[in-house]
Amino acid sequence: MKIHLPTGGVLAAPSDPTQAAPSDCSCAFSLMPLIASYLASTECVRKMLALVPPLVTIVKALDRTSDIVPFLQAGDQLAPCEFDAASAGMLTFLRDVICVAMAAVNCVIDQLQRVVDVMTNLAAQLTSAQATGNADLIAALQSEQKILESRLLYLFSSTDGIDSVLELAGPLLASSGFQVLQLPSAPPDADLQSATLWLGSLKSSVAPLQTIAGTLGGCSD
């Protein structure tokens, strides 16, 4: 899993040879902070480079004095560094970012679905135990419920890194003619109903990601 940078170079998911082979999920989430750092660090540079073409055009319209020529030469040297939103490199970069973000969202969906399924079954068992008045079983089931609620809180926060990447990529997506993407906000309460509703919202959020990725050539298997 890699990110091809618009100006050349590649961001690859880091791996630890002392650990088990990385999964697609671990690769996707390990890339999130790298992508966010790259986008944040280049934001001001992109804005400054965007000034170069109009400035060169203005200067070319002026008389070519000895002071202007060095400026034009410097402008020509900066041309390869310009972040053209429609360039092949930028579009490939955006595709890779969207594909990694989509992989991360699908990982959260998969984990959340598992927790929701277990909690649904647990709720049915708890209802049955309460009906029979089995105090020991009720206590055990409620303890398990607390553990799953803690798991939910962790999953609720797991999309923060994805949100940051999508927010930072927003201006590039917009300037490239694509919809600015945002994931549904996580619920404040870690209960079965909230988790189920958020799960449905997350599943719906994948469609816009797939549309953009497909437009840009699709994600590699």
C-alpha positions as CSV (number, residue, x, y, z in Angstrom):
1,M,0.0,0.0,0.0
2,K,1.6,3.2,-1.2
3,I,1.0,6.9,-1.9
4,H,2.5,8.3,-5.0
5,L,3.4,12.0,-4.3
6,P,2.5,14.6,-6.9
7,T,6.0,15.8,-7.2
8,G,7.6,12.4,-7.3
9,G,8.5,9.9,-4.6
10,V,6.4,7.5,-2.7
11,L,5.1,7.1,0.8
12,A,5.0,3.5,1.8
13,A,3.3,2.0,4.8
14,P,6.0,1.4,7.5
15,S,6.4,-2.2,8.7
16,D,8.1,-3.8,11.7
17,P,10.0,-7.0,10.8
18,T,9.8,-8.0,14.5
19,Q,6.0,-8.1,14.3
20,A,3.6,-10.2,12.4
21,A,3.0,-9.5,8.7
22,P,1.1,-6.2,8.4
23,S,-2.6,-6.4,7.3
24,D,-4.3,-4.0,4.9
25,C,-5.9,-2.4,7.9
26,S,-2.6,-1.8,9.8
27,C,-1.0,-0.5,6.6
28,A,-3.9,1.9,5.9
29,F,-3.9,3.3,9.4
30,S,-0.1,3.6,9.5
31,L,-0.2,5.7,6.4
32,M,-2.8,8.1,7.8
33,P,-0.4,10.2,9.9
34,L,2.2,10.2,7.0
35,I,-0.4,11.6,4.6
36,A,-1.7,14.1,7.0
37,S,1.9,15.3,7.7
38,Y,2.6,15.7,4.0
39,L,-0.6,17.6,3.3
40,A,-0.1,19.9,6.3
41,S,3.5,20.6,5.5
42,T,2.9,21.4,1.9
43,E,-0.3,23.5,2.4
44,C,1.5,26.8,2.6
45,V,4.0,25.8,-0.2
46,R,1.1,25.0,-2.5
47,K,-0.5,28.4,-1.8
48,M,2.7,30.2,-2.5
49,L,3.4,28.2,-5.7
50,A,-0.1,29.0,-6.9
51,L,1.1,32.7,-7.1
52,V,3.9,31.9,-9.4
53,P,2.0,31.6,-12.8
54,P,0.0,34.8,-12.4
55,L,3.0,36.7,-11.2
56,V,5.1,35.5,-14.2
57,T,2.2,36.5,-16.5
58,I,2.1,40.0,-14.9
59,V,5.9,40.5,-15.1
60,K,6.0,39.3,-18.7
61,A,3.6,42.1,-19.6
62,L,6.0,44.6,-18.2
63,D,9.1,45.9,-19.9
64,R,12.0,43.4,-19.8
65,T,14.5,45.3,-17.7
66,S,17.6,43.6,-16.3
67,D,15.8,43.2,-12.9
68,I,12.9,41.4,-14.4
69,V,14.9,38.7,-16.3
70,P,16.2,37.0,-13.1
71,F,12.7,36.8,-11.8
72,L,11.4,35.1,-15.0
73,Q,14.3,32.7,-14.9
74,A,13.4,31.8,-11.2
75,G,9.8,31.4,-12.2
76,D,10.7,29.0,-15.0
77,Q,12.7,27.0,-12.5
78,L,9.7,26.7,-10.2
79,A,7.4,25.5,-12.9
80,P,8.0,21.8,-12.3
81,C,7.2,22.3,-8.6
82,E,3.7,23.8,-9.2
83,F,0.8,21.8,-7.7
84,D,-1.4,21.7,-10.8
85,A,-4.7,20.2,-9.6
86,A,-5.4,18.7,-13.0
87,S,-1.9,17.2,-13.5
88,A,-1.5,13.4,-13.8
89,G,0.7,13.4,-10.7
90,M,-1.8,15.2,-8.5
91,L,-4.7,13.1,-9.7
92,T,-2.8,9.9,-9.0
93,F,-1.9,11.2,-5.5
94,L,-5.5,12.0,-4.8
95,R,-6.6,8.6,-6.0
96,D,-4.1,6.9,-3.7
97,V,-5.2,9.1,-0.7
98,I,-8.9,8.2,-1.3
99,C,-8.1,4.5,-1.7
100,V,-6.2,4.4,1.5
101,A,-8.9,6.4,3.3
102,M,-11.5,4.0,1.9
103,A,-9.5,1.0,3.1
104,A,-9.3,2.5,6.6
105,V,-13.0,3.2,6.7
106,N,-13.8,-0.3,5.6
107,C,-11.6,-1.7,8.4
108,V,-13.6,0.4,10.9
109,I,-16.9,-0.8,9.4
110,D,-15.7,-4.4,9.7
111,Q,-14.7,-4.1,13.3
112,L,-17.8,-2.1,14.2
113,Q,-20.1,-4.7,12.6
114,R,-18.5,-7.4,14.7
115,V,-19.0,-5.5,17.9
116,V,-22.6,-4.6,17.0
117,D,-23.4,-8.3,16.2
118,V,-21.9,-9.4,19.6
119,M,-23.8,-6.7,21.4
120,T,-27.1,-7.6,19.7
121,N,-26.7,-11.2,20.8
122,L,-25.6,-10.0,24.3
123,A,-28.7,-7.8,24.6
124,A,-31.0,-10.8,23.8
125,Q,-29.2,-12.9,26.4
126,L,-29.5,-10.2,29.0
127,T,-33.2,-9.8,28.4
128,S,-33.7,-13.5,28.8
129,A,-31.5,-13.6,32.0
130,Q,-33.5,-10.7,33.5
131,A,-36.8,-12.5,32.7
132,T,-35.6,-15.5,34.7
133,G,-34.0,-13.5,37.5
134,N,-30.6,-15.1,37.1
135,A,-28.5,-12.6,39.0
136,D,-25.1,-14.1,38.4
137,L,-25.7,-14.4,34.6
138,I,-27.0,-10.8,34.5
139,A,-23.9,-9.5,36.3
140,A,-21.6,-11.5,33.9
141,L,-23.5,-10.2,30.8
142,Q,-23.4,-6.6,32.1
143,S,-19.7,-6.9,32.7
144,E,-19.2,-8.1,29.1
145,Q,-21.4,-5.2,27.9
146,K,-19.1,-2.7,29.6
147,I,-16.1,-4.2,27.9
148,L,-17.9,-3.9,24.5
149,E,-18.8,-0.3,25.2
150,S,-15.2,0.5,25.8
151,R,-14.4,-1.2,22.5
152,L,-17.0,1.0,20.9
153,L,-15.4,4.2,22.3
154,Y,-12.1,3.1,20.8
155,L,-13.7,2.5,17.4
156,F,-15.5,5.9,17.6
157,S,-12.2,7.6,17.9
158,S,-10.5,5.5,15.2
159,T,-11.8,7.7,12.4
160,D,-10.2,10.9,13.7
161,G,-7.1,10.3,11.6
162,I,-9.1,9.6,8.5
163,D,-11.1,12.8,9.1
164,S,-7.9,14.8,9.3
165,V,-6.7,13.4,6.0
166,L,-10.0,14.1,4.2
167,E,-10.1,17.6,5.7
168,L,-6.5,18.4,4.6
169,A,-7.2,16.9,1.2
170,G,-10.4,19.0,0.8
171,P,-8.9,21.9,-1.1
172,L,-7.1,19.6,-3.5
173,L,-10.3,17.6,-4.1
174,A,-12.3,20.8,-4.7
175,S,-9.7,22.4,-7.0
176,S,-9.7,19.1,-9.0
177,G,-13.4,19.2,-9.4
178,F,-14.4,16.6,-6.8
179,Q,-16.7,16.6,-3.9
180,V,-15.1,17.5,-0.5
181,L,-15.6,14.5,1.7
182,Q,-16.4,14.2,5.3
183,L,-17.1,11.1,7.5
184,P,-20.2,11.1,9.7
185,S,-19.5,12.3,13.3
186,A,-19.2,9.6,15.9
187,P,-22.0,9.4,18.4
188,P,-21.3,10.6,22.0
189,D,-22.9,7.5,23.6
190,A,-21.3,4.0,23.3
191,D,-24.5,2.0,23.2
192,L,-25.9,-0.5,20.7
193,Q,-28.5,1.8,19.1
194,S,-25.9,4.6,18.6
195,A,-23.4,2.2,17.2
196,T,-25.9,0.7,14.8
197,L,-26.9,4.1,13.5
198,W,-23.3,5.2,13.0
199,L,-22.5,1.9,11.3
200,G,-25.2,2.6,8.7
201,S,-23.8,6.1,8.2
202,L,-20.3,4.9,7.8
203,K,-21.4,2.3,5.2
204,S,-23.1,5.1,3.2
205,S,-20.0,7.3,3.4
206,V,-18.0,4.7,1.4
207,A,-20.0,5.3,-1.8
208,P,-18.6,8.9,-2.4
209,L,-15.1,7.5,-1.8
210,Q,-15.7,4.7,-4.3
211,T,-17.0,7.2,-6.9
212,I,-13.9,9.5,-6.7
213,A,-11.5,6.5,-6.7
214,G,-13.3,5.0,-9.7
215,T,-13.2,8.3,-11.6
216,L,-9.4,8.4,-11.0
217,G,-8.8,4.9,-12.2
218,G,-9.8,2.8,-9.3
219,C,-7.9,1.2,-6.4
220,S,-5.5,-1.6,-7.0
221,D,-6.2,-4.9,-5.4
